[in-house]
Amino acid sequence: MKPTPVHTFTSIPSLPPALERLRELAYNLRWAWDEDTLELFRRLGGPLWAATGHNPVLLLGTVSQEMLGIAATDEGFMAHMERVLEDFDAYLSEANHWFHRKHGAVDGPMVAYFSAEFGLTECLSIFAGGLGVLAGDHLKSASDLGLPFVGVGLLYQQGYFRQYLNKAGWQQEAYEENDFSNLPLTLERAEDGRPLMISVAFPNRSVFAQVWRVHVGRVALYLLDTNVIANTRPEDRDLTDYLYGGDLEIRMQQELMLGIGGYRALKALGLAPTVYHMNEGHSSFLSLERIRQLIEVHGLAFHEAREAASGGLVFTTHTPVEAGHDRFPPDMMDRYFSDYYNHLGLSRRDFLALGRQNPDDEGERFCMTTLALGMAAHSNGVSRLHGVVSRQMWQRRWPSLPEEEVPITHVTNGVHYTSWVSLEMKQLYDRYLGPRWREDPADPKVWERSEAIAPEELWRTHMRRRERLVSMARNRLQDQVKRIGASRTEIEAAQEVLDPRVLTIGFARRFATYKRAMLLLKDPDRLARIMNNPDRPVQFIFAGKAHPKDNPGKELIQQIVAFSREERFRRHLVFLADYDMSIARYMVQGVDVWLNTPQRPREASGTSGMKAAANGVLNLSVLDGWWDEAYQPNLGWAIGQGEMYDDEAYRDQVEAESLYNLLEREVVPLFYDRSVDGLPRRWISRVKKSLAILGPVFNTHRMVQEYTERFYLPASQRYLALTTKKMARAKTLAQWHQRVREHWPKVRVDVVDREALDAMPVGHSFNVQALVHLGTLKPDDVVVELYLGRINAANEIVDARALPMTTQRAPSAGTYLYETNTVTCKQSGLHGFTVRVLPNHPDQTSPYLAGLVSWA
């Protein structure tokens, strides 16, 4: 038996007065992307910096009082600290940031960004992969740009797992407890000094959570933690133990806590965001809680509260695979939401319909993405291609709309450059691009200056990064073989792998089968010849984790490890265990080529290649995710041309062949093509073009600016307009929607007059008239459009444009004659048109959201 305490207290670092503000620096994660602050903590801690997992809070509590005393009297250290503090204070107090310059206000509508994971720094283990790192980079750019912004998530006691390999090369998982008292976290407290608590109703009980704050530059991230005494059941205290752990029941409970609990936490903190951004479907329940609050406070009906809530909701989907979207069985929804039905004034059927494609299918599960798409005024995918895929996936929710008009757009992801670009490259950019590459990386003019970077400086800088990568890989590999009890010979051999002068290609990501880590190894003999060419050798570094329950993913890792142990591959192919943000930085900064081989179109975005590109690394990838829109022949290489295959084995064979051909004929020869001064000048030229063209686009400053101007500001304005004057416009819009839905079945279109159109010269103009039967609706309630385009082999209109038609007169009650302005035929070929009616109201976000369309 282990005794429990009768009283607890927190021991905090004891700092000399001269060093007291180090505590402030440690508790604000701006250090995670500010090199000068990082260097200050490295300088203080020495070897302890790595030993404490790059955690300055733990470092301050671990470093000896003697060392602190020495630092406090060290003129050089104190001057360094004063410089860091001056910059830190200026950053926090800066008013002339992008949001202020562009939108004329220091303060603006607050945006609350909800995500199940946030990847901000390796010492705060509350993320699993790309989704979390993207969320972390989103917060960092929001801070840099000065947005009124907060993040909301869960604080996992054990977070995501640590990976290690057994002797057979099989992935094993180890979980380490996060010690919240030694992390850059602050417990939020109520006015009476006790921890701030919120509760969420679970079956037969309430589950409580306390709220922690993480300072991320200028913005705050609030994290919920259920490991509190108020939860009498162990399973409730353990609810926030693991990220993506447990079964469907735990997933339901975590998403309730994230969505509903997170919404209540912001309210308890006195925050009133006008916009809520749901990053993936995990937090979609917040939309229901927002509606419930509006009903409770303002006495609205559900349909009125829904209109008001929807106006300020933004939803981003990241998953192009059906199985990746959370779905809960109806009986589980009944157990957790039976009381909620009544609070919302909905029948069971109508409530479950919010998450169903077919409201009348009693067996259909409740889908979190369907809920979010139905609630949010703005929905988007995370790359241009992913937007297309998402519209295809979810068109069944809007069956009357053409696929291209399904109301899901895209905002292509980016990465936070100052978090991912190496110190040496930052210094190079500072010299040649000027400081604006940090402040305004979305400006193309900044990156045009990349062409002026001296080739020898660029190459020398990159060579240093490759040398550090090789050194890190050798040390990591040595630790790996020691862990499995390897012999002294094997341990020494680990120090001989890789060569810092050789073309180095990196592959690092989550090990799922669709990412095809084994495509490179499809023909081992051919790969061995490529790698072991004495004049032009090549080496590969692999890293990544498989989900603990994904045995096929673990098998991929085991196969790669087995190849790495073969003599012909041993010195040129390594797998680094326990992939984390630290390894990621070494890899994206130090490899020469970033390799990505997903099954198109299953990679929604893929930000690792963007991180590599920001460091002057060239990409070699399937045309999927971001690379589908970024690729140009002079920037990197494309595996295939975006083809789609029904036969997976045939596809893998074709694309493996394409990969080998690219390596043999283009990548390797270009790298080893050296001028008389030893520089690969054509390679360097390609790097410069990559920086100039990709730099201003694939960064989170551009991404967050795009979210702000396309979604956040319009959503905030719409929410405020709908909710002022006792919700008058929300009520009016809801009544209009109800009336339009009720009478829409009577809307009918007849094309009554058109010119002879059998053959028409390009440039010829024509008119179309249509009788539109609106029943009790009025012309102001609708928009009538001519829908014109080419005709494909299936007799469908494609490449269409919609042209407004205007009402001319009313031949009879409820029937109106509409006519086009002059329509011009712009190109030859078979064309066709039809006429359609869409709902129209000045307060609706889009005429497509309601899914009401009447076609001729």
C-alpha positions in Angstrom: 0.0 0.0 0.0 1.2 3.5 -0.9 0.1 6.1 1.6 -1.8 9.2 0.4 -1.0 12.7 1.7 -3.1 14.6 4.2 -1.7 17.8 2.8 0.1 18.8 -0.4 2.3 21.8 -1.4 4.3 22.8 -4.4 8.1 23.3 -4.1 9.1 26.1 -6.5 12.6 27.1 -7.7 14.5 29.4 -5.3 16.1 32.1 -7.4 18.4 34.9 -6.4 16.6 38.3 -6.7 18.7 39.2 -9.7 17.5 36.1 -11.6 13.8 36.3 -10.5 12.5 37.2 -14.0 14.0 33.9 -15.4 10.8 32.4 -13.9 8.7 34.7 -16.1 10.7 33.7 -19.1 10.4 30.0 -18.3 6.6 30.1 -18.0 6.0 31.8 -21.3 6.6 29.4 -24.3 7.9 32.2 -26.4 11.2 30.7 -25.6 10.3 27.8 -27.8 10.7 30.0 -30.9 13.1 32.6 -29.7 16.8 31.5 -30.1 18.2 34.1 -27.8 16.0 33.0 -24.9 16.8 29.3 -25.6 20.5 30.1 -25.6 20.1 31.9 -22.2 18.7 28.7 -20.7 21.3 26.5 -22.4 23.9 28.8 -21.0 22.5 28.5 -17.5 22.0 24.7 -17.5 24.8 23.3 -19.6 24.3 19.5 -19.8 21.1 19.9 -17.6 19.3 21.5 -20.5 19.2 18.3 -22.5 18.8 16.2 -19.3 15.6 18.2 -18.3 14.1 17.6 -21.8 14.6 21.2 -22.9 12.2 22.3 -20.1 13.3 25.6 -18.5 10.9 25.3 -15.6 12.4 22.0 -14.6 15.9 23.4 -15.3 15.4 26.2 -12.8 14.3 23.7 -10.1 17.2 21.4 -10.8 20.2 23.6 -11.3 22.2 24.0 -8.1 22.0 27.1 -5.9 25.7 27.4 -6.4 25.3 27.7 -10.2 22.5 30.2 -9.8 24.6 32.3 -7.5 27.5 32.2 -10.1 25.1 33.2 -12.9 23.7 36.1 -10.8 27.2 37.6 -10.5 28.3 36.8 -14.1 28.4 40.0 -16.0 28.1 38.3 -19.4 25.1 36.1 -18.3 23.3 39.1 -16.7 23.9 41.2 -19.9 22.5 38.4 -21.9 19.4 38.1 -19.6 18.8 41.8 -19.8 18.9 41.7 -23.6 16.4 38.8 -23.6 14.1 40.5 -21.1 14.1 43.8 -23.1 13.1 41.9 -26.2 10.5 39.9 -24.3 8.9 43.0 -22.8 8.8 44.7 -26.1 7.2 41.7 -27.7 4.4 41.5 -25.1 3.7 45.2 -25.1 3.9 45.7 -28.9 0.8 47.3 -30.2 1.8 47.9 -33.8 1.5 44.2 -34.9 -0.2 42.9 -38.0 -3.7 42.8 -36.6 -3.5 46.4 -35.4 -1.9 47.7 -38.6 -4.4 45.9 -40.9 -7.6 46.2 -38.9 -7.0 49.4 -36.9 -7.5 48.0 -33.4 -5.3 46.6 -30.7 -8.3 44.6 -29.4 -10.8 42.8 -31.6 -13.3 40.0 -31.6 -11.8 37.1 -29.5 -11.3 33.8 -31.3 -11.3 30.5 -29.3 -9.4 27.7 -31.0 -10.3 24.2 -29.8 -8.1 21.2 -30.5 -7.6 17.7 -28.9 -3.8 18.2 -29.1 -1.3 21.0 -29.2 2.3 20.5 -30.2 4.2 23.5 -28.8 7.4 22.1 -27.5 8.7 18.6 -26.8 8.6 19.0 -23.0 4.8 19.5 -23.0 3.7 16.1 -24.3 0.1 16.7 -25.2 0.3 16.0 -28.9 0.6 12.9 -31.2 1.7 14.3 -34.5 0.9 16.7 -37.4 -2.5 17.8 -36.2 -1.1 18.9 -32.8 2.0 20.5 -34.2 -0.2 22.5 -36.7 -2.4 23.6 -33.8 0.7 24.7 -31.8 2.1 26.6 -34.8 -1.4 28.2 -35.3 -1.2 29.6 -31.7 2.4 30.9 -32.2 1.5 32.8 -35.3 -1.7 34.1 -33.7 0.6 35.5 -31.0 3.1 37.0 -33.4 0.3 38.6 -35.5 -1.4 40.1 -32.4 -4.8 38.3 -32.7 -7.1 38.4 -29.7 -7.0 34.6 -29.4 -7.1 31.7 -26.9 -6.6 28.0 -27.3 -8.6 25.3 -25.5 -7.5 21.6 -25.1 -7.0 18.8 -22.6 -4.0 18.3 -20.3 -3.0 14.7 -20.5 -1.3 13.2 -17.5 0.7 10.8 -19.6 0.2 12.3 -23.0 1.3 10.3 -26.0 3.7 7.4 -25.7 7.5 7.2 -25.8 8.6 4.7 -28.5 11.3 2.1 -28.2 12.2 -1.0 -30.2 12.8 -4.5 -28.9 15.4 -6.9 -30.3 13.1 -7.9 -33.1 12.6 -4.3 -34.1 9.0 -4.3 -32.9 7.7 -1.0 -31.5 7.0 -0.9 -27.8 5.2 1.9 -25.9 6.3 3.5 -22.6 4.2 6.1 -20.9 5.7 8.7 -18.6 3.8 10.9 -16.3 3.8 14.6 -16.9 4.7 16.3 -13.7 2.5 19.4 -14.0 4.4 21.2 -11.2 7.6 21.1 -13.2 6.1 22.2 -16.6 5.4 25.7 -17.9 1.8 25.6 -16.6 -0.1 27.8 -14.2 -3.2 26.6 -12.4 -6.2 29.0 -12.8 -7.8 29.9 -9.5 -11.2 31.2 -8.5 -11.6 34.4 -6.4 -11.4 32.4 -3.2 -8.0 31.1 -4.2 -9.1 27.5 -4.9 -8.5 25.9 -8.3 -11.0 27.0 -10.9 -13.3 24.0 -11.5 -15.9 23.3 -14.2 -18.2 20.2 -14.5 -19.8 18.2 -17.3 -22.8 15.9 -16.8 -22.0 12.2 -17.4 -24.5 9.4 -16.9 -25.6 9.5 -13.2 -22.8 11.9 -12.2 -20.9 15.1 -12.9 -17.3 15.0 -13.8 -15.1 17.9 -12.7 -12.0 19.4 -14.3 -9.5 22.1 -13.2 -8.1 24.6 -15.7 -4.4 25.2 -16.4 -3.0 28.1 -18.4 0.0 28.0 -20.8 1.4 31.3 -21.8 2.2 31.2 -25.6 3.7 34.6 -26.3 0.8 37.0 -26.2 -2.0 34.3 -26.2 -3.2 31.9 -23.6 -3.9 28.2 -24.0 -6.3 26.7 -21.4 -6.1 23.0 -20.7 -8.6 20.9 -18.7 -7.4 18.2 -16.2 -9.8 15.7 -14.6 -7.3 14.3 -12.1 -9.0 16.1 -9.1 -10.3 14.8 -5.8 -13.8 16.0 -6.6 -14.0 13.1 -9.0 -14.7 10.1 -6.8 -14.4 7.5 -9.5 -10.9 6.5 -10.5 -12.0 6.3 -14.2 -13.1 9.9 -14.1 -9.8 11.0 -12.6 -8.0 9.0 -15.3 -10.1 10.5 -18.1 -7.4 12.9 -19.2 -4.5 10.4 -18.8 -3.9 9.5 -22.4 -4.2 11.2 -25.8 -6.2 9.0 -28.1 -6.1 6.2 -25.6 -8.9 3.8 -24.5 -12.0 2.7 -26.3 -15.0 4.5 -27.9 -16.5 5.3 -24.4 -13.4 7.1 -23.3 -13.3 9.0 -26.7 -16.9 10.1 -26.1 -16.0 11.3 -22.6 -12.9 13.2 -23.7 -14.8 14.9 -26.5 -17.5 15.9 -24.1 -14.9 17.4 -21.7 -13.1 19.1 -24.6 -16.2 20.6 -26.3 -18.6 21.2 -23.5 -16.1 21.5 -20.6 -13.9 23.7 -22.7 -16.7 26.1 -23.5 -17.7 26.3 -19.8 -14.1 26.9 -18.8 -13.9 30.0 -21.0 -17.1 31.2 -19.5 -15.8 30.6 -15.9 -12.7 32.6 -16.8 -14.9 35.5 -17.8 -14.0 35.2 -21.5 -16.7 35.7 -24.2 -15.3 34.8 -27.6 -17.4 35.7 -30.6 -15.8 33.1 -32.8 -15.1 29.4 -32.0 -12.8 27.5 -34.3 -13.2 23.7 -34.1 -9.9 22.1 -35.2 -11.2 18.7 -36.4 -14.4 17.1 -35.1 -13.2 16.2 -31.6 -14.6 19.5 -30.2 -17.9 19.6 -32.1 -20.0 19.3 -29.0 -19.1 22.9 -28.1 -21.6 23.9 -30.8 -24.4 22.3 -28.9 -23.2 23.8 -25.6 -23.2 27.3 -27.2 -26.8 26.8 -28.4 -27.8 25.5 -25.0 -26.3 28.6 -23.3 -28.1 30.9 -25.8 -31.4 29.1 -25.1 -30.9 29.4 -21.3 -29.8 33.0 -21.2 -32.0 34.5 -23.9 -35.0 32.3 -23.9 -34.6 31.3 -27.5 -36.1 28.4 -29.4 -33.5 25.9 -30.7 -33.8 27.1 -34.3 -33.2 30.7 -33.2 -30.2 29.8 -31.0 -28.8 27.7 -33.8 -28.8 30.6 -36.2 -27.0 32.8 -33.7 -24.4 30.2 -32.7 -23.7 29.1 -36.3 -22.8 32.6 -37.3 -19.6 32.5 -35.2 -18.5 28.9 -35.8 -15.6 27.8 -37.9 -14.7 24.2 -38.6 -11.5 22.6 -40.1 -11.5 19.0 -41.2 -8.1 17.2 -41.5 -9.2 13.7 -42.4 -9.7 12.5 -46.0 -10.4 8.9 -44.8 -13.9 7.8 -43.7 -12.6 5.7 -40.8 -10.9 8.7 -39.3 -14.1 10.5 -38.4 -15.5 9.8 -34.9 -18.9 8.2 -34.9 -20.9 7.2 -31.8 -23.7 4.6 -31.7 -27.3 5.8 -30.9 -27.5 4.1 -27.5 -24.3 5.8 -26.4 -25.7 9.2 -27.5 -28.9 8.4 -25.5 -26.8 7.6 -22.3 -24.9 10.9 -22.5 -27.4 13.3 -24.0 -30.9 12.2 -23.0 -31.2 15.3 -20.7 -29.6 17.5 -23.3 -32.4 16.7 -25.8 -34.8 18.4 -23.4 -32.5 21.3 -22.7 -32.4 22.0 -26.4 -36.1 21.5 -26.9 -35.5 18.7 -29.4 -36.9 15.2 -29.8 -34.5 12.3 -29.8 -34.9 12.0 -33.6 -34.2 15.6 -34.3 -31.2 15.7 -32.0 -29.6 12.6 -33.5 -30.4 14.0 -37.0 -27.8 16.7 -36.2 -25.0 14.1 -36.7 -26.6 11.9 -39.3 -26.7 11.8 -43.1 -30.2 10.1 -43.0 -32.3 11.3 -40.0 -34.6 8.4 -40.5 -31.9 5.7 -40.3 -32.2 4.5 -36.7 -29.0 2.5 -37.0 -26.8 5.3 -38.3 -24.1 6.5 -35.9 -23.8 10.1 -34.8 -20.8 11.6 -36.7 -18.9 14.5 -35.1 -17.9 15.8 -38.5 -21.5 15.8 -39.7 -22.4 17.8 -36.6 -19.7 20.3 -37.2 -20.4 20.8 -40.9 -24.1 21.3 -40.1 -23.3 23.9 -37.4 -20.4 25.9 -38.7 -20.9 28.9 -41.0 -17.4 28.3 -42.4 -15.9 24.9 -43.1 -12.6 24.1 -44.8 -10.0 21.4 -45.6 -6.3 22.0 -45.2 -5.0 22.0 -48.8 -6.5 22.6 -52.2 -6.6 18.9 -53.0 -8.0 18.1 -49.6 -10.8 20.6 -50.2 -11.7 18.7 -53.4 -11.6 15.4 -51.5 -13.7 16.8 -48.6 -16.4 18.0 -51.0 -16.5 14.6 -52.6 -16.7 12.9 -49.2 -19.5 15.1 -47.8 -21.5 15.9 -50.9 -24.2 13.4 -49.6 -25.0 16.0 -47.0 -25.9 18.4 -49.8 -27.2 16.0 -52.5 -28.8 18.8 -54.6 -25.6 20.7 -55.1 -22.9 20.1 -57.7 -19.8 18.8 -56.0 -17.8 22.0 -56.6 -20.4 24.1 -54.7 -20.5 21.9 -51.6 -19.8 24.6 -48.9 -16.4 23.3 -47.8 -13.5 25.4 -49.0 -9.8 25.1 -48.2 -7.1 27.0 -46.3 -3.7 25.4 -47.0 -1.7 24.7 -43.9 1.6 26.2 -43.1 4.4 26.0 -40.5 5.7 28.6 -38.0 9.1 29.4 -39.5 10.9 30.7 -36.5 10.1 27.5 -34.7 11.5 25.3 -37.4 14.2 27.1 -39.2 17.7 26.4 -37.9 19.7 29.0 -36.1 22.3 29.1 -38.9 19.7 29.6 -41.5 18.0 32.3 -39.5 21.3 34.1 -39.3 21.7 33.7 -43.1 18.1 35.0 -43.7 18.7 37.9 -41.4 21.7 39.0 -43.5 20.2 38.5 -46.9 16.4 38.8 -46.5 16.3 41.3 -43.6 14.3 41.1 -40.4 10.9 41.1 -42.2 11.3 37.4 -43.0 10.5 36.9 -39.3 7.7 39.5 -39.0 6.1 39.1 -42.4 7.1 35.8 -44.0 3.9 35.9 -46.1 5.3 38.8 -48.2 6.7 37.4 -51.5 9.0 40.4 -51.9 10.9 39.3 -48.8 11.7 35.9 -50.3 12.6 37.2 -53.7 15.9 38.2 -52.1 16.8 34.5 -51.7 18.4 34.7 -55.1 21.0 37.1 -53.6 22.2 34.6 -51.0 25.8 33.7 -51.7 26.0 30.1 -52.9 29.0 29.2 -50.8 27.4 30.6 -47.7 24.1 28.7 -48.3 25.9 25.5 -48.9 28.3 25.8 -46.0 25.4 26.5 -43.7 23.5 23.5 -44.9 26.6 21.2 -44.6 26.9 22.2 -40.9 23.3 21.2 -40.3 23.9 17.8 -42.1 26.9 17.2 -39.9 24.8 17.8 -36.8 22.1 15.6 -38.0 24.6 12.7 -38.6 26.1 13.2 -35.1 22.6 13.2 -33.5 21.6 10.1 -35.4 24.7 8.2 -34.4 24.2 9.1 -30.7 20.5 8.1 -30.9 21.2 4.9 -32.6 23.9 4.0 -30.0 21.3 4.6 -27.3 18.9 2.3 -29.1 21.2 -0.6 -29.4 22.4 -0.2 -25.8 18.8 -0.4 -24.7 18.3 -3.9 -26.2 21.6 -5.2 -24.7 23.7 -5.1 -27.8 27.3 -6.2 -27.8 30.2 -3.8 -27.6 30.9 -4.3 -31.3 27.3 -3.4 -32.2 27.4 -0.3 -30.0 30.7 0.8 -31.7 29.3 0.1 -35.1 26.4 2.5 -34.4 29.0 5.3 -34.3 30.1 4.5 -37.9 26.7 4.8 -39.6 26.0 7.6 -42.1 28.5 10.0 -43.6 28.1 13.8 -43.2 29.3 14.3 -46.8 26.7 12.0 -48.5 23.4 12.9 -50.1 20.9 12.4 -47.2 17.2 11.7 -47.6 14.7 11.9 -44.8 11.4 10.2 -44.2 9.7 10.9 -40.9 6.0 10.7 -40.1 3.3 8.6 -38.5 3.7 5.0 -39.6 0.3 4.3 -41.2 0.1 1.9 -44.1 -1.3 4.6 -46.5 1.9 6.6 -46.0 3.8 3.8 -47.7 7.1 3.9 -45.8 8.1 0.7 -47.7 7.7 2.1 -51.2 11.4 3.0 -51.2 12.3 -0.6 -50.3 10.1 -2.3 -52.9 13.2 -3.4 -54.9 16.0 -3.9 -52.3 18.6 -4.8 -54.8 18.1 -1.7 -56.9 18.0 0.5 -53.8 21.3 -1.1 -52.6 23.0 -0.3 -55.9 21.8 3.4 -55.6 22.9 3.6 -52.0 26.3 2.0 -52.4 27.5 3.7 -55.6 31.1 4.5 -54.6 31.1 7.7 -56.6 27.6 8.9 -55.7 26.4 7.3 -52.4 23.0 8.0 -50.9 21.8 7.5 -47.3 18.3 7.4 -45.7 17.1 8.3 -42.2 13.6 7.0 -41.2 11.7 8.0 -38.0 8.1 7.9 -36.8 5.7 6.1 -34.6 2.8 3.8 -35.3 -0.4 4.1 -33.3 -0.3 1.6 -30.4 -3.2 -0.4 -31.9 -1.9 -0.2 -35.5 -0.1 -3.6 -35.9 0.3 -3.1 -39.7 2.0 0.2 -39.0 4.3 -1.5 -36.5 5.1 -4.2 -39.1 6.4 -1.4 -41.4 8.8 -0.2 -38.7 10.0 -3.8 -38.1 10.7 -4.3 -41.8 12.7 -1.1 -42.1 14.7 -2.0 -39.0 15.4 -5.4 -40.5 16.7 -3.8 -43.7 18.8 -1.4 -41.7 20.6 -4.4 -40.1 21.6 -6.0 -43.4 25.2 -5.5 -44.2 24.5 -3.8 -47.6 22.3 -1.2 -45.9 23.7 -1.0 -42.4 25.8 2.2 -42.9 23.4 4.0 -45.2 20.0 3.4 -43.7 18.9 4.0 -40.1 15.6 4.1 -38.2 15.6 6.6 -35.2 13.2 5.5 -32.4 11.0 7.9 -30.4 10.4 10.5 -33.1 9.7 13.8 -31.4 10.0 17.6 -32.1 13.7 17.5 -31.3 14.5 14.8 -33.8 12.1 16.5 -36.3 14.1 19.7 -36.1 17.4 17.9 -36.7 15.9 16.1 -39.7 14.0 18.9 -41.5 17.1 21.2 -41.0 19.8 18.6 -41.9 18.6 16.3 -44.7 19.1 17.3 -48.4 15.8 15.8 -49.6 12.5 15.2 -47.9 10.7 12.1 -49.1 6.9 11.6 -48.9 5.1 8.7 -50.5 1.4 8.6 -49.5 -1.4 7.0 -51.4 -2.9 9.9 -53.2 -5.3 11.5 -52.1 -5.0 10.4 -48.5 -2.5 12.9 -47.3 -4.7 15.9 -46.3 -1.8 18.4 -46.1 1.5 17.1 -44.7 3.5 19.9 -43.0 6.8 18.1 -42.5 7.8 18.9 -46.1 7.0 22.5 -45.5 9.3 22.6 -42.5 12.1 21.0 -44.7 11.5 23.5 -47.5 11.8 26.4 -45.0 15.3 25.2 -44.3 16.3 24.9 -48.0 15.6 21.2 -48.2 14.2 20.0 -51.6 11.0 17.8 -51.7 10.6 14.5 -53.5 7.0 13.5 -53.1 3.8 12.1 -54.5 1.5 14.8 -55.7 -0.7 14.8 -52.7 -1.6 17.2 -49.9 0.3 20.5 -50.0 2.8 19.2 -52.7 0.0 18.9 -55.2 -0.4 22.7 -55.3 3.3 23.6 -54.4 5.1 21.5 -56.9 6.9 23.1 -59.9 9.6 21.2 -61.9 12.3 23.7 -60.8 11.6 23.4 -57.1 11.7 19.6 -56.4 10.5 16.4 -57.8 7.1 14.7 -58.2 6.6 10.9 -58.0 4.1 10.3 -60.8 1.8 12.9 -62.3 -1.2 12.7 -59.9 -2.6 9.5 -61.4 -5.2 7.5 -59.5 -5.2 3.7 -59.6 -7.8 1.0 -58.7 -5.2 -1.7 -58.4 -3.0 -0.9 -55.3 -0.3 -3.4 -56.1 0.1 -2.0 -59.7 0.1 1.6 -58.3 2.9 0.7 -55.8 4.9 -0.9 -58.6 4.5 2.1 -61.0 5.3 4.7 -58.3 8.3 2.7 -56.9 9.7 2.6 -60.4 9.2 6.3 -60.8 10.9 6.9 -57.4 14.0 4.9 -58.4 14.2 6.6 -61.8 14.1 10.0 -60.2 16.8 9.1 -57.8 19.1 7.6 -60.4 18.5 10.0 -63.2 17.8 13.4 -61.5 18.2 13.7 -57.8 21.6 11.9 -57.3 23.3 13.3 -60.4 22.2 16.9 -59.6 23.5 16.6 -56.0 26.9 15.4 -57.1 27.3 17.7 -60.1 30.0 20.0 -58.7 31.6 23.0 -60.2 35.4 23.6 -60.0 35.0 25.2 -56.5 33.2 22.1 -55.2 29.8 23.6 -55.0 26.6 21.9 -56.5 25.6 25.1 -58.1 22.5 23.8 -60.0 21.3 22.2 -56.7 21.8 25.5 -54.9 19.9 27.3 -57.6 17.0 25.0 -57.1 17.1 25.6 -53.4 17.0 29.3 -53.9 14.0 29.0 -56.2 12.3 26.8 -53.6 12.8 29.4 -50.9 11.6 32.3 -53.1 8.4 30.5 -54.3 7.4 28.4 -51.3 8.6 30.6 -48.5 5.8 33.2 -48.7 3.0 30.7 -49.0 3.5 27.7 -46.7 3.9 29.5 -43.4 1.3 29.8 -40.6 1.5 33.7 -40.7 -0.1 33.5 -44.1 -2.4 30.8 -43.0 -3.6 32.6 -39.8 -4.0 35.9 -41.8 -6.2 33.9 -44.3 -8.3 32.4 -41.5 -8.7 35.9 -40.0 -9.8 37.7 -43.1 -11.9 35.0 -44.7 -13.4 33.5 -41.6 -12.8 35.0 -38.2 -13.7 38.6 -38.9 -16.8 37.9 -41.1 -17.9 35.3 -38.5 -17.5 37.7 -35.6 -19.3 40.5 -37.4 -22.1 38.1 -38.3 -22.4 36.8 -34.8 -22.5 40.3 -33.3 -25.1 41.4 -35.9 -27.4 38.4 -35.2 -27.2 38.7 -31.4 -27.6 42.5 -30.8 -31.0 44.0 -29.9 -32.1 41.0 -28.0 -31.2 38.6 -30.8 -33.7 40.3 -33.1 -31.9 39.4 -36.4 -31.2 35.8 -35.2 -34.9 35.4 -34.5 -35.9 36.9 -37.9 -33.4 34.7 -39.8 -34.6 31.6 -38.0 -38.3 32.4 -38.8 -37.3 33.0 -42.4 -35.4 29.7 -42.6 -38.4 27.9 -41.2 -40.8 29.5 -43.6 -38.5 28.8 -46.6 -38.0 25.2 -45.6 -41.7 24.6 -45.1 -42.6 26.1 -48.5 -39.6 25.0 -50.6 -41.2 21.8 -51.9 -43.6 24.0 -53.9 -40.8 25.9 -55.7 -40.7 24.8 -59.4 -38.8 26.1 -62.5 -39.9 25.9 -66.1 -37.7 27.2 -68.9 -40.3 28.8 -71.1 -38.3 30.6 -73.8 -34.9 30.4 -75.4 -33.4 31.2 -78.8 -32.6 28.4 -81.2 -29.3 27.1 -79.8 -28.4 24.0 -81.9 -25.3 25.6 -83.4 -23.9 28.9 -82.2 -20.7 30.7 -83.2 -18.3 31.6 -80.4 -19.0 35.1 -79.3 -22.7 34.9 -80.1 -25.1 36.1 -77.4 -28.5 34.7 -76.3 -31.1 35.1 -73.6 -33.1 32.7 -71.5 -36.4 33.1 -69.8 -37.9 30.9 -67.1 -41.1 30.7 -65.2 -40.5 30.2 -61.5 -43.3 29.0 -59.3 -42.6 30.3 -55.7 -45.9 29.5 -54.1 -46.1 31.7 -51.0 -42.5 32.7 -51.2 -41.5 36.1 -52.6 -38.7 37.0 -55.1 -36.7 38.6 -52.2 -36.6 35.1 -50.6 -34.7 33.5 -53.5 -32.0 34.0 -56.1 -32.6 32.5 -59.6 -29.6 31.6 -61.7 -28.8 30.3 -65.1 -26.3 27.4 -64.7 -24.2 27.1 -67.8 -21.2 24.9 -68.8 -19.7 22.3 -70.9 -21.4 18.9 -71.3 -19.3 15.8 -70.5 -19.7 12.2 -71.7 -22.2 11.5 -68.9 -24.4 14.3 -70.1 -23.6 16.4 -67.1 -22.8 20.1 -66.9 -19.2 20.7 -65.9 -16.9 23.8 -65.6 -20.1 25.7 -64.9 -20.7 29.3 -64.2 -23.8 30.6 -62.5 -25.3 33.8 -63.9 -28.1 35.8 -62.0 -31.5 36.1 -63.6 -33.8 39.0 -62.8 -37.6 39.0 -62.4 -39.5 40.8 -65.1 -43.1 40.3 -64.1 -45.6 38.1 -62.3 -47.9 36.3 -64.9 -50.0 34.9 -62.0 -50.1 34.8 -58.3 -46.9 33.0 -56.9 -45.4 32.7 -60.4 -42.7 35.0 -61.8 -41.0 35.4 -65.1 -37.2 35.6 -64.8 -34.8 36.5 -67.6 -31.0 36.5 -68.1 -29.0 39.5 -69.2 -27.3 38.8 -72.4 -25.3 35.5 -72.2 -22.2 35.1 -74.5 -20.9 31.8 -75.7 -17.1 31.9 -74.9 -15.7 28.7 -76.4 -16.5 26.0 -78.9 -17.8 22.6 -78.0 -21.0 21.0 -76.6 -22.6 23.2 -73.9 -25.8 23.2 -71.9 -27.6 25.1 -69.3 -30.3 24.8 -66.7 -32.0 27.1 -64.3 -32.0 26.8 -60.5 -33.5 28.6 -57.4 -31.5 29.1 -54.2 -32.7 30.6 -50.9 -31.6 34.2 -50.4 -31.4 36.3 -47.2 -28.9 39.1 -46.3 -28.0 37.4 -43.0 -27.2 34.0 -44.3 -23.5 33.1 -44.7 -24.0 31.2 -47.9 -27.0 30.2 -50.1 -25.6 26.6 -50.2 -25.4 25.8 -46.5 -29.1 25.0 -46.1 -28.9 22.5 -49.0 -32.1 23.9 -50.6 -31.9 23.9 -54.4 -34.7 23.6 -57.0 -33.5 22.8 -60.5 -35.4 23.3 -63.7 
